[in-house]
């Protein structure tokens, strides 16, 4: 019994410590906002929704994010950037060639969707559809993330392509991002990975025809 009481006291102390950790609370708020904005939409998510999901008071939310725009910018700068970095940019930079990198990324996403059995769409595209016209700062942040994404693909293509006169790396990078984003939107509608599989198959053909290694 004493051991259980001591454990309860320690657990309570850790809980209180977490509650008093401003950084942890801020991250929890951003995580809750990211999940809600991607899954339900920026406009459809209220401040009350964020308080309830994150389990914080109105005062705590206002302390870290005085306005909904403030938390929207943090979601873009700290979560959307990270998602694109981990899913696309880092694999592109680490790969030996553009062709395998692109197909491996698409294959990994298809596998994840099949295991999950549900499709919420491309997080950045979801945010862009709902936030780009809401505020000029949102639009600038979103375009910068897209630019970094395209640049990572284009740079790898430059180092991987065959005859240099057959392809514009920047234009091809835009094609890959657009094809993927569109396929993910269709996958969201059908709730299957089939559109993304079709996208990967066609990009594989295109890259073979253009001698992209």
N, CA, C and O of each residue as an XYZ file, in Angstrom:
852
protein
N       0.829     -1.207      0.000
C       0.000      0.000      0.000
C       0.867      1.262      0.000
O       0.595      2.210     -0.736
N       1.919      1.263      0.839
C       2.818      2.412      0.886
C       3.484      2.634     -0.458
O       3.640      3.767     -0.913
N       3.879      1.519     -1.093
C       4.522      1.624     -2.398
C       3.585      2.242     -3.413
O       3.999      3.072     -4.221
N       2.305      1.835     -3.375
C       1.328      2.386     -4.312
C       1.112      3.868     -4.057
O       0.963      4.652     -4.995
N       1.095      4.257     -2.759
C       0.914      5.671     -2.421
C       2.101      6.490     -2.913
O       1.930      7.590     -3.440
N       3.314      5.945     -2.736
C       4.509      6.650     -3.194
C       4.500      6.791     -4.714
O       4.862      7.834     -5.257
N       4.074      5.705     -5.399
C       3.998      5.754     -6.869
C       2.996      6.802     -7.298
O       3.248      7.556     -8.238
N       1.840      6.860     -6.606
C       0.820      7.850     -6.938
C       1.347      9.267     -6.765
O       1.073     10.146     -7.582
N       2.114      9.482     -5.680
C       2.688     10.812     -5.452
C       3.666     11.195     -6.557
O       3.675     12.329     -7.037
N       4.506     10.203     -6.957
C       5.492     10.479     -8.006
C       4.803     10.764     -9.335
O       5.190     11.677    -10.064
N       3.759      9.957     -9.649
C       3.016     10.182    -10.896
C       2.365     11.558    -10.888
O       2.360     12.264    -11.896
N       1.814     11.927     -9.728
C       1.188     13.237     -9.619
C       2.185     14.361     -9.792
O       1.883     15.385    -10.406
N       3.377     14.166     -9.247
C       4.423     15.178     -9.388
C       4.847     15.335    -10.833
O       5.060     16.447    -11.317
N       4.971     14.182    -11.531
C       5.353     14.255    -12.948
C       4.267     14.939    -13.764
O       4.559     15.724    -14.666
N       2.997     14.635    -13.440
C       1.886     15.264    -14.156
C       1.905     16.772    -13.951
O       1.734     17.545    -14.894
N       2.120     17.186    -12.672
C       2.169     18.612    -12.377
C       3.342     19.272    -13.086
O       3.235     20.398    -13.574
N       4.475     18.552    -13.139
C       5.652     19.089    -13.822
C       5.359     19.312    -15.295
O       5.758     20.329    -15.862
N       4.651     18.351    -15.928
C       4.311     18.499    -17.347
C       3.383     19.684    -17.547
O       3.526     20.442    -18.506
N       2.418     19.840    -16.620
C       1.472     20.944    -16.747
C       2.173     22.285    -16.614
O       1.756     23.280    -17.207
N       3.253     22.299    -15.822
C       3.972     23.546    -15.599
C       5.097     23.759    -16.604
O       5.885     24.695    -16.461
N       5.180     22.918    -17.602
C       6.214     23.018    -18.633
C       5.648     23.800    -19.808
O       4.890     23.245    -20.603
N       5.998     25.067    -19.934
C       5.424     25.882    -21.008
C       5.711     25.328    -22.403
O       4.863     25.392    -23.292
N       6.916     24.785    -22.584
C       7.278     24.249    -23.890
C       6.422     23.045    -24.253
O       5.962     22.922    -25.389
N       6.208     22.156    -23.281
C       5.382     20.969    -23.527
C       3.944     21.368    -23.836
O       3.311     20.792    -24.720
N       3.434     22.353    -23.106
C       2.062     22.801    -23.348
C       1.933     23.433    -24.731
O       0.955     23.204    -25.442
N       2.929     24.227    -25.099
C       2.897     24.850    -26.419
C       2.910     23.797    -27.522
O       2.154     23.893    -28.489
N       3.770     22.795    -27.372
C       3.829     21.726    -28.366
C       2.526     20.952    -28.435
O       2.080     20.567    -29.516
N       1.915     20.727    -27.276
C       0.639     20.017    -27.258
C      -0.431     20.806    -28.004
O      -1.248     20.230    -28.722
N      -0.423     22.106    -27.835
C      -1.384     22.955    -28.549
C      -1.146     22.912    -30.061
O      -2.095     22.820    -30.839
N       0.122     22.980    -30.471
C       0.428     22.943    -31.898
C       0.057     21.587    -32.486
O      -0.478     21.517    -33.593
N       0.335     20.510    -31.755
C      -0.025     19.178    -32.232
C      -1.535     19.057    -32.419
O      -2.004     18.529    -33.427
N      -2.286     19.548    -31.442
C      -3.740     19.486    -31.520
C      -4.258     20.307    -32.697
O      -5.166     19.884    -33.413
N      -3.665     21.490    -32.886
C      -4.089     22.348    -33.996
C      -3.747     21.722    -35.341
O      -4.557     21.752    -36.267
N      -2.553     21.156    -35.449
C      -2.136     20.519    -36.701
C      -3.091     19.387    -37.071
O      -3.540     19.290    -38.213
N      -3.393     18.541    -36.101
C      -4.297     17.422    -36.357
C      -5.683     17.914    -36.773
O      -6.287     17.372    -37.699
N      -6.177     18.934    -36.091
C      -7.511     19.457    -36.398
C      -7.549     20.192    -37.729
O      -8.487     20.015    -38.506
N      -6.530     21.023    -38.003
C      -6.509     21.784    -39.247
C      -6.382     20.852    -40.455
O      -7.037     21.061    -41.476
N      -5.532     19.819    -40.332
C      -5.357     18.874    -41.443
C      -6.598     18.007    -41.617
O      -7.049     17.773    -42.738
N      -7.148     17.532    -40.499
C      -8.266     16.599    -40.580
C      -9.617     17.232    -40.799
O     -10.465     16.669    -41.491
N      -9.830     18.410    -40.208
C     -11.153     19.038    -40.276
C     -11.169     20.388    -40.990
O     -12.207     20.825    -41.485
N     -10.020     21.036    -41.037
C      -9.944     22.332    -41.696
C      -9.714     23.468    -40.719
O     -10.178     23.436    -39.579
N      -8.998     24.462    -41.183
C      -8.710     25.636    -40.353
C      -9.996     26.358    -39.971
O     -10.192     26.723    -38.812
N     -10.867     26.561    -40.950
C     -12.101     27.302    -40.688
C     -13.055     26.526    -39.786
O     -13.773     27.114    -38.978
N     -13.058     25.201    -39.930
C     -13.995     24.374    -39.162
C     -13.526     24.135    -37.733
O     -14.288     23.619    -36.915
N     -12.290     24.501    -37.420
C     -11.746     24.305    -36.078
C     -11.856     25.603    -35.285
O     -11.300     26.630    -35.675
N     -12.569     25.547    -34.183
C     -12.733     26.737    -33.346
C     -11.697     26.758    -32.230
O     -11.039     25.754    -31.956
N     -11.565     27.899    -31.603
C     -10.676     28.010    -30.442
C     -11.147     27.059    -29.344
O     -10.330     26.447    -28.657
N     -12.450     26.937    -29.182
C     -12.996     26.013    -28.186
C     -12.581     24.578    -28.505
O     -12.243     23.809    -27.605
N     -12.610     24.223    -29.790
C     -12.174     22.879    -30.194
C     -10.722     22.640    -29.782
O     -10.383     21.574    -29.267
N      -9.872     23.637    -30.013
C      -8.455     23.493    -29.686
C      -8.243     23.353    -28.181
O      -7.424     22.544    -27.746
N      -8.963     24.121    -27.394
C      -8.853     24.010    -25.936
C      -9.255     22.623    -25.469
O      -8.586     22.017    -24.632
N     -10.358     22.127    -26.021
C     -10.849     20.819    -25.605
C      -9.896     19.699    -26.030
O      -9.593     18.802    -25.244
N      -9.433     19.759    -27.268
C      -8.555     18.706    -27.785
C      -7.221     18.672    -27.042
O      -6.711     17.602    -26.710
N      -6.664     19.851    -26.785
C      -5.362     19.924    -26.115
C      -5.481     19.799    -24.605
O      -4.486     19.561    -23.920
N      -6.709     19.960    -24.075
C      -6.893     19.872    -22.637
C      -6.285     21.024    -21.881
O      -5.676     20.831    -20.829
N      -6.447     22.246    -22.419
C      -5.880     23.422    -21.760
C      -6.967     24.464    -21.549
O      -8.037     24.399    -22.153
N      -6.676     25.414    -20.692
C      -7.620     26.490    -20.427
C      -7.517     27.571    -21.497
O      -6.559     27.625    -22.267
N      -8.528     28.425    -21.521
C      -8.496     29.544    -22.457
C      -7.322     30.467    -22.179
O      -6.722     31.014    -23.104
N      -6.995     30.640    -20.901
C      -5.869     31.500    -20.545
C      -4.544     30.939    -21.022
O      -3.675     31.682    -21.480
N      -4.386     29.608    -20.912
C      -3.144     28.979    -21.368
C      -2.998     29.098    -22.875
O      -1.909     29.362    -23.384
N      -4.101     28.902    -23.585
C      -4.060     29.029    -25.040
C      -3.711     30.455    -25.448
O      -2.869     30.672    -26.320
N      -4.358     31.418    -24.814
C      -4.113     32.819    -25.154
C      -2.689     33.246    -24.799
O      -2.108     34.102    -25.467
N      -2.135     32.652    -23.755
C      -0.761     32.987    -23.365
C       0.222     32.614    -24.462
O       1.120     33.390    -24.788
N       0.054     31.422    -25.034
C       0.976     30.950    -26.064
C       0.603     31.471    -27.455
O       1.476     31.761    -28.273
N      -0.689     31.585    -27.707
C      -1.165     31.992    -29.030
C      -2.329     32.970    -28.861
O      -3.480     32.551    -28.736
N      -2.033     34.266    -28.855
C      -3.081     35.264    -28.628
C      -4.208     35.210    -29.656
O      -5.347     35.555    -29.342
N      -3.899     34.779    -30.887
C      -4.926     34.713    -31.924
C      -4.870     33.355    -32.634
O      -3.879     32.630    -32.547
N      -5.938     33.039    -33.325
C      -5.966     31.798    -34.103
C      -4.928     31.852    -35.227
O      -4.353     30.827    -35.593
N      -4.692     33.030    -35.767
C      -3.668     33.180    -36.803
C      -2.294     32.799    -36.274
O      -1.503     32.178    -36.984
N      -2.008     33.168    -35.028
C      -0.711     32.843    -34.435
C      -0.474     31.338    -34.402
O       0.613     30.870    -34.742
N      -1.479     30.586    -33.996
C      -1.300     29.136    -33.943
C      -1.298     28.550    -35.352
O      -0.656     27.529    -35.600
N      -2.021     29.199    -36.282
C      -1.988     28.748    -37.673
C      -0.592     28.880    -38.269
O      -0.122     27.971    -38.954
N       0.068     29.993    -38.017
C       1.436     30.180    -38.512
C       2.405     29.178    -37.884
O       3.304     28.672    -38.556
N       2.217     28.895    -36.598
C       3.085     27.926    -35.934
C       2.885     26.527    -36.490
O       3.843     25.765    -36.622
N       1.652     26.186    -36.816
C       1.374     24.881    -37.431
C       2.126     24.760    -38.753
O       2.731     23.725    -39.033
N       2.090     25.800    -39.555
C       2.779     25.764    -40.845
C       4.291     25.706    -40.659
O       4.963     24.908    -41.311
N       4.833     26.542    -39.775
C       6.280     26.664    -39.624
C       6.914     25.488    -38.868
O       8.076     25.151    -39.098
N       6.154     24.877    -37.978
C       6.751     23.860    -37.106
C       6.247     22.440    -37.350
O       6.905     21.479    -36.951
N       5.100     22.291    -37.993
C       4.586     20.949    -38.229
C       4.504     20.620    -39.718
O       4.933     19.542    -40.131
N       3.966     21.518    -40.520
C       3.875     21.247    -41.953
C       5.266     21.147    -42.571
O       5.520     20.265    -43.391
N       6.156     22.039    -42.185
C       7.540     21.990    -42.667
C       8.182     20.662    -42.299
O       8.845     20.038    -43.128
N       7.989     20.233    -41.070
C       8.583     18.985    -40.598
C       8.027     17.782    -41.357
O       8.766     16.857    -41.693
N       6.715     17.799    -41.625
C       6.092     16.681    -42.335
C       6.672     16.528    -43.738
O       6.982     15.415    -44.163
N       6.820     17.643    -44.458
C       7.383     17.585    -45.806
C       8.863     17.212    -45.756
O       9.346     16.455    -46.598
N       9.574     17.740    -44.777
C      10.993     17.416    -44.614
C      11.187     15.914    -44.405
O      12.019     15.297    -45.069
N      10.430     15.332    -43.494
C      10.603     13.917    -43.162
C      10.110     12.995    -44.275
O      10.717     11.958    -44.541
N       9.004     13.378    -44.926
C       8.400     12.501    -45.927
C       9.081     12.592    -47.275
O       9.238     11.580    -47.958
N       9.493     13.804    -47.674
C      10.014     14.006    -49.025
C      11.458     14.506    -49.075
O      12.303     13.892    -49.727
N      11.743     15.606    -48.398
C      13.025     16.269    -48.602
C      14.194     15.414    -48.126
O      15.156     15.223    -48.870
N      14.129     14.900    -46.906
C      15.232     14.081    -46.388
C      15.466     12.825    -47.228
O      16.619     12.518    -47.532
N      14.421     12.082    -47.617
C      14.653     10.918    -48.486
C      15.247     11.296    -49.842
O      16.071     10.554    -50.376
N      14.843     12.436    -50.407
C      15.398     12.864    -51.684
C      16.884     13.172    -51.542
O      17.685     12.786    -52.394
N      17.249     13.859    -50.484
C      18.645     14.242    -50.281
C      19.529     13.042    -49.981
O      20.703     13.024    -50.351
N      18.968     12.039    -49.312
C      19.764     10.882    -48.914
C      19.909      9.846    -50.025
O      20.824      9.024    -49.985
N      19.020      9.874    -51.010
C      19.009      8.849    -52.053
C      20.145      9.057    -53.052
O      20.666     10.160    -53.218
N      20.506      7.967    -53.704
C      21.565      8.055    -54.717
C      21.034      8.576    -56.039
O      21.789      9.149    -56.824
N      19.750      8.388    -56.296
C      19.169      8.841    -57.552
C      17.741      9.313    -57.373
O      17.060      8.910    -56.430
N      17.286     10.169    -58.279
C      15.949     10.746    -58.174
C      14.853      9.707    -58.390
O      13.846      9.699    -57.681
N      15.056      8.832    -59.375
C      14.021      7.853    -59.714
C      13.666      6.973    -58.524
O      12.497      6.852    -58.158
N      14.675      6.362    -57.926
C      14.417      5.484    -56.790
C      13.864      6.264    -55.603
O      12.994      5.773    -54.884
N      14.367      7.475    -55.400
C      13.904      8.279    -54.270
C      12.410      8.566    -54.388
O      11.659      8.373    -53.432
N      11.984      9.022    -55.553
C      10.574      9.362    -55.763
C       9.694      8.126    -55.625
O       8.665      8.163    -54.951
N      10.097      7.040    -56.260
C       9.287      5.820    -56.203
C       9.268      5.224    -54.801
O       8.250      4.681    -54.373
N      10.383      5.319    -54.084
C      10.417      4.801    -52.717
C       9.509      5.598    -51.792
O       8.815      5.032    -50.948
N       9.520      6.926    -51.958
C       8.636      7.764    -51.139
C       7.181      7.415    -51.413
O       6.396      7.217    -50.485
N       6.826      7.339    -52.685
C       5.438      7.015    -53.036
C       5.067      5.621    -52.533
O       3.962      5.419    -52.029
N       5.979      4.663    -52.668
C       5.707      3.318    -52.190
C       5.496      3.262    -50.690
O       4.624      2.542    -50.205
N       6.298      4.024    -49.954
C       6.156      4.055    -48.495
C       4.812      4.654    -48.090
O       4.174      4.185    -47.148
N       4.390      5.686    -48.804
C       3.111      6.315    -48.482
C       1.960      5.377    -48.811
O       1.002      5.287    -48.043
N       2.036      4.672    -49.945
C       1.006      3.694    -50.304
C       0.903      2.625    -49.220
O      -0.200      2.276    -48.798
N       2.029      2.111    -48.773
C       2.036      1.071    -47.728
C       1.408      1.586    -46.440
O       0.637      0.880    -45.789
N       1.744      2.823    -46.077
C       1.178      3.401    -44.863
C      -0.335      3.547    -44.972
O      -1.063      3.253    -44.024
N      -0.805      4.002    -46.133
C      -2.245      4.164    -46.329
C      -2.956      2.818    -46.269
O      -4.035      2.707    -45.687
N      -2.355      1.801    -46.867
C      -2.971      0.473    -46.872
C      -3.058     -0.103    -45.465
O      -4.050     -0.740    -45.110
N      -2.020      0.120    -44.665
C      -2.027     -0.370    -43.290
C      -3.051      0.400    -42.459
O      -3.792     -0.191    -41.673
N      -3.088      1.702    -42.634
C      -3.995      2.534    -41.864
C      -5.451      2.297    -42.253
O      -6.342      2.346    -41.406
N      -5.686      2.041    -43.531
C      -7.047      1.807    -43.995
C      -7.897      3.060    -44.082
O      -9.122      2.976    -44.171
N      -7.263      4.215    -44.057
C      -7.974      5.494    -44.159
C      -7.041      6.521    -44.761
O      -5.830      6.471    -44.545
N      -7.601      7.453    -45.516
C      -6.799      8.478    -46.190
C      -7.325      9.856    -45.808
O      -8.492     10.167    -46.046
N      -6.475     10.672    -45.225
C      -6.867     12.047    -44.893
C      -6.350     13.047    -45.919
O      -6.700     14.227    -45.872
N      -5.513     12.576    -46.849
C      -4.964     13.448    -47.880
C      -3.569     13.927    -47.548
O      -3.029     13.605    -46.489
N      -2.987     14.695    -48.449
C      -1.669     15.295    -48.216
C      -1.828     16.418    -47.189
O      -2.583     17.358    -47.436
N      -1.146     16.351    -46.055
C      -1.314     17.388    -45.028
C      -1.100     18.803    -45.551
O      -1.885     19.700    -45.244
N      -0.039     19.013    -46.343
C       0.226     20.361    -46.837
C      -0.860     20.819    -47.794
O      -1.278     21.976    -47.750
N      -1.320     19.928    -48.656
C      -2.392     20.294    -49.584
C      -3.677     20.621    -48.833
O      -4.380     21.571    -49.178
N      -3.980     19.831    -47.805
C      -5.171     20.125    -47.004
C      -5.082     21.513    -46.389
O      -6.045     22.278    -46.426
N      -3.923     21.836    -45.824
C      -3.735     23.148    -45.217
C      -3.793     24.251    -46.272
O      -4.371     25.313    -46.038
N      -3.193     23.993    -47.430
C      -3.180     25.002    -48.499
C      -4.589     25.306    -48.986
O      -4.944     26.470    -49.175
N      -5.391     24.271    -49.190
C      -6.762     24.468    -49.675
C      -7.567     25.339    -48.727
O      -8.407     26.130    -49.156
N      -7.305     25.188    -47.431
C      -8.134     25.868    -46.443
C      -7.558     27.191    -45.957
O      -8.295     28.046    -45.467
N      -6.234     27.367    -46.091
C      -5.602     28.520    -45.456
C      -4.986     29.524    -46.425
O      -4.783     30.681    -46.057
N      -4.684     29.107    -47.654
C      -3.913     29.976    -48.555
C      -4.604     31.298    -48.850
O      -3.940     32.326    -48.978
N      -5.911     31.286    -48.958
C      -6.643     32.513    -49.266
C      -7.136     33.230    -48.012
O      -7.762     34.287    -48.097
N      -6.850     32.649    -46.855
C      -7.300     33.241    -45.600
C      -6.469     34.460    -45.217
O      -6.996     35.438    -44.688
N      -5.152     34.393    -45.490
C      -4.267     35.454    -45.045
C      -3.002     35.436    -45.899
O      -2.490     34.358    -46.201
N      -2.483     36.602    -46.297
C      -1.256     36.635    -47.110
C      -0.076     35.951    -46.448
O       0.741     35.339    -47.136
N       0.034     36.039    -45.121
C       1.148     35.374    -44.438
C       1.036     33.861    -44.536
O       2.043     33.172    -44.695
N      -0.177     33.345    -44.443
C      -0.373     31.909    -44.623
C       0.085     31.502    -46.023
O       0.796     30.512    -46.196
N      -0.331     32.278    -47.008
C       0.007     31.958    -48.398
C       1.514     31.959    -48.613
O       2.044     31.077    -49.289
N       2.202     32.934    -48.046
C       3.662     33.004    -48.192
C       4.351     31.813    -47.523
O       5.293     31.249    -48.081
N       3.889     31.434    -46.338
C       4.480     30.297    -45.635
C       4.260     29.000    -46.414
O       5.172     28.182    -46.533
N       3.060     28.816    -46.938
C       2.732     27.599    -47.682
C       3.545     27.521    -48.967
O       4.057     26.456    -49.312
N       3.667     28.628    -49.670
C       4.446     28.628    -50.912
C       5.913     28.331    -50.638
O       6.567     27.664    -51.440
N       6.439     28.815    -49.518
C       7.825     28.535    -49.180
C       8.044     27.040    -48.923
O       9.075     26.489    -49.306
N       7.083     26.394    -48.282
C       7.202     24.948    -48.050
C       7.160     24.198    -49.375
O       7.952     23.283    -49.603
N       6.231     24.589    -50.248
C       6.167     23.972    -51.566
C       7.466     24.199    -52.341
O       7.944     23.303    -53.038
N       8.037     25.408    -52.213
C       9.279     25.712    -52.930
C      10.411     24.808    -52.457
O      11.160     24.276    -53.276
N      10.544     24.630    -51.148
C      11.584     23.763    -50.620
C      11.391     22.322    -51.095
O      12.359     21.624    -51.397
N      10.156     21.894    -51.156
C       9.817     20.546    -51.620
C      10.234     20.370    -53.080
O      10.908     19.403    -53.434
N       9.820     21.327    -53.922
C      10.173     21.258    -55.346
C      11.686     21.325    -55.541
O      12.244     20.585    -56.352
N      12.347     22.211    -54.797
C      13.792     22.359    -54.947
C      14.535     21.068    -54.621
O      15.508     20.723    -55.292
N      14.082     20.357    -53.594
C      14.745     19.104    -53.216
C      14.648     18.078    -54.342
O      15.609     17.362    -54.626
N      13.492     18.013    -54.974
C      13.320     17.083    -56.096
C      14.153     17.536    -57.290
O      14.847     16.732    -57.912
N      14.082     18.823    -57.605
C      14.805     19.345    -58.766
C      16.316     19.147    -58.628
O      16.991     18.791    -59.593
N      16.832     19.377    -57.438
C      18.272     19.210    -57.225
C      18.708     17.764    -57.427
O      19.771     17.497    -57.989
N      17.877     16.834    -56.963
C      18.222     15.432    -57.147
C      18.119     15.029    -58.617
O      18.919     14.232    -59.106
N      17.126     15.586    -59.319
C      16.976     15.294    -60.750
C      18.188     15.797    -61.527
O      18.673     15.113    -62.428
N      18.678     16.979    -61.186
C      19.849     17.540    -61.882
C      21.058     16.603    -61.785
O      21.856     16.497    -62.717
N      21.172     15.938    -60.655
C      22.313     15.057    -60.467
C      22.046     13.635    -60.948
O      22.927     12.778    -60.889
N      20.813     13.387    -61.429
C      20.448     12.012    -61.787
C      20.027     11.826    -63.232
O      20.008     10.700    -63.728
N      19.685     12.918    -63.921
C      19.136     12.774    -65.260
C      20.208     12.411    -66.284
O      21.407     12.593    -66.069
N      19.719     11.891    -67.405
C      20.596     11.532    -68.502
C      20.851     12.748    -69.372
O      21.408     13.736    -68.894
N      20.453     12.703    -70.651
C      20.658     13.846    -71.551
C      20.039     15.118    -70.984
O      18.840     15.167    -70.712
N      20.862     16.139    -70.809
C      20.400     17.344    -70.133
C      19.364     18.117    -70.930
O      18.639     18.934    -70.361
N      19.275     17.878    -72.245
C      18.335     18.665    -73.038
C      16.932     18.072    -73.055
O      16.037     18.629    -73.691
N      16.728     16.962    -72.374
C      15.432     16.309    -72.409
C      14.500     16.768    -71.305
O      13.309     16.459    -71.340
N      15.017     17.506    -70.318
C      14.202     17.751    -69.137
C      14.554     19.053    -68.434
O      15.726     19.407    -68.306
N      13.530     19.756    -67.980
C      13.693     20.915    -67.101
C      13.456     20.414    -65.673
O      12.317     20.111    -65.320
N      14.504     20.320    -64.843
C      14.348     19.761    -63.497
C      13.302     20.478    -62.648
O      12.558     19.837    -61.907
N      13.244     21.801    -62.753
C      12.276     22.551    -61.955
C      10.850     22.244    -62.386
O       9.962     22.087    -61.548
N      10.632     22.158    -63.697
C       9.296     21.847    -64.201
C       8.904     20.419    -63.828
O       7.752     20.153    -63.484
N       9.871     19.502    -63.897
C       9.565     18.120    -63.539
C       9.244     18.010    -62.048
O       8.350     17.260    -61.656
N       9.973     18.756    -61.224
C       9.681     18.748    -59.787
C       8.268     19.242    -59.520
O       7.565     18.689    -58.674
N       7.847     20.282    -60.236
C       6.483     20.787    -60.090
C       5.474     19.718    -60.507
O       4.419     19.577    -59.889
N       5.804     18.967    -61.557
C       4.928     17.882    -62.011
C       4.782     16.817    -60.931
O       3.673     16.354    -60.662
N       5.884     16.428    -60.316
C       5.843     15.389    -59.277
C       4.979     15.838    -58.099
O       4.129     15.085    -57.624
N       5.200     17.060    -57.633
C       4.442     17.572    -56.494
C       2.961     17.673    -56.844
O       2.102     17.304    -56.043
N       2.666     18.175    -58.043
C       1.276     18.319    -58.454
C       0.600     16.958    -58.622
O      -0.546     16.775    -58.211
N       1.313     16.008    -59.226
C       0.747     14.674    -59.433
C       0.475     13.998    -58.094
O      -0.585     13.408    -57.885
N       1.441     14.092    -57.198
C       1.267     13.482    -55.877
C       0.104     14.128    -55.117
O      -0.738     13.431    -54.550
N       0.065     15.447    -55.112
C      -0.982     16.158    -54.372
C      -2.360     15.826    -54.931
O      -3.309     15.610    -54.178
N      -2.464     15.788    -56.262
C      -3.742     15.446    -56.872
C      -4.144     14.012    -56.600
O      -5.312     13.724    -56.338
N      -3.168     13.108    -56.663
C      -3.458     11.696    -56.396
C      -3.917     11.502    -54.954
O      -4.815     10.705    -54.685
N      -3.300     12.230    -54.035
C      -3.704     12.118    -52.634
C      -5.112     12.667    -52.412
O      -5.857     12.154    -51.578
N      -5.475     13.708    -53.157
C      -6.835     14.231    -53.053
C      -7.840     13.194    -53.549
O      -8.879     12.986    -52.923
N      -7.532     12.545    -54.673
C      -8.425     11.501    -55.177
C      -8.462     10.301    -54.243
O      -9.511      9.681    -54.066
N      -7.321      9.970    -53.644
C      -7.285      8.874    -52.680
C      -8.141      9.193    -51.460
O      -8.777      8.310    -50.886
N      -8.150     10.458    -51.076
C      -8.983     10.893    -49.954
C     -10.462     10.708    -50.280
O     -11.251     10.307    -49.423
N     -10.826     11.000    -51.512
C     -12.227     10.852    -51.929
C     -12.627      9.386    -51.989
O     -13.704      9.013    -51.524
N     -11.755      8.547    -52.565
C     -12.080      7.128    -52.728
C     -11.767      6.297    -51.500
O     -12.228      5.164    -51.369
N     -10.967      6.878    -50.587
C     -10.502      6.169    -49.397
C      -9.755      4.884    -49.754
O      -9.883      3.861    -49.082
N      -8.974      4.970    -50.826
C      -8.098      3.873    -51.230
C      -6.777      4.474    -51.710
O      -6.689      5.665    -52.008
N      -5.760      3.628    -51.775
C      -4.461      4.087    -52.265
C      -4.335      3.953    -53.781
O      -3.284      4.261    -54.343
N      -5.401      3.495    -54.452
C      -5.341      3.224    -55.892
C      -4.875      4.426    -56.717
O      -4.015      4.250    -57.580
N      -5.398      5.641    -56.497
C      -4.923      6.778    -57.297
C      -3.429      7.037    -57.130
O      -2.753      7.421    -58.084
N      -2.920      6.831    -55.929
C      -1.493      7.061    -55.683
C      -0.657      5.982    -56.363
O       0.431      6.268    -56.864
N      -1.152      4.750    -56.385
C      -0.444      3.676    -57.087
C      -0.379      3.982    -58.581
O       0.658      3.782    -59.214
N      -1.485      4.466    -59.144
C      -1.515      4.826    -60.563
C      -0.550      5.967    -60.850
O       0.132      5.968    -61.875
N      -0.493      6.939    -59.939
C       0.428      8.069    -60.084
C       1.870      7.573    -60.097
O       2.669      8.003    -60.929
N       2.203      6.673    -59.181
C       3.568      6.139    -59.107
C       3.930      5.375    -60.371
O       5.049      5.494    -60.871
N       2.996      4.599    -60.887
C       3.254      3.822    -62.107
C       3.543      4.746    -63.290
O       4.462      4.490    -64.068
N       2.764      5.815    -63.426
C       2.953      6.726    -64.555
C       4.234      7.539    -64.415
O       4.931      7.774    -65.403
N       4.547      7.966    -63.201
C       5.805      8.691    -63.003
C       6.997      7.784    -63.286
O       8.019      8.243    -63.795
N       6.874      6.525    -62.965
C       7.943      5.576    -63.260
C       8.180      5.498    -64.771
O       9.325      5.480    -65.222
N       7.101      5.451    -65.547
C       7.220      5.421    -67.003
C       7.856      6.690    -67.542
O       8.734      6.649    -68.404
N       7.392      7.831    -67.011
C       7.912      9.120    -67.471
C       9.406      9.223    -67.171
O      10.181      9.655    -68.025
N       9.809      8.835    -65.978
C      11.219      8.932    -65.606
C      12.078      7.990    -66.444
O      13.225      8.304    -66.761
N      11.528      6.855    -66.795
C      12.265      5.923    -67.664
C      12.439      6.535    -69.054
O      13.521      6.471    -69.637
N      11.371      7.124    -69.576
C      11.439      7.748    -70.895
C      12.409      8.929    -70.929
O      13.046      9.194    -71.950
N      12.514      9.639    -69.795
C      13.383     10.816    -69.741
C      14.795     10.489    -69.238
O      15.609     11.386    -69.016
N      15.065      9.217    -69.066
C      16.399      8.760    -68.631
C      16.801      9.327    -67.285
O      17.966      9.663    -67.077
N      15.844      9.439    -66.360
C      16.143      9.890    -65.004
C      16.566      8.684    -64.192
O      15.788      7.747    -64.014
N      17.768      8.702    -63.709
C      18.297      7.558    -62.962
C      17.867      7.597    -61.510
O      18.225      6.708    -60.737
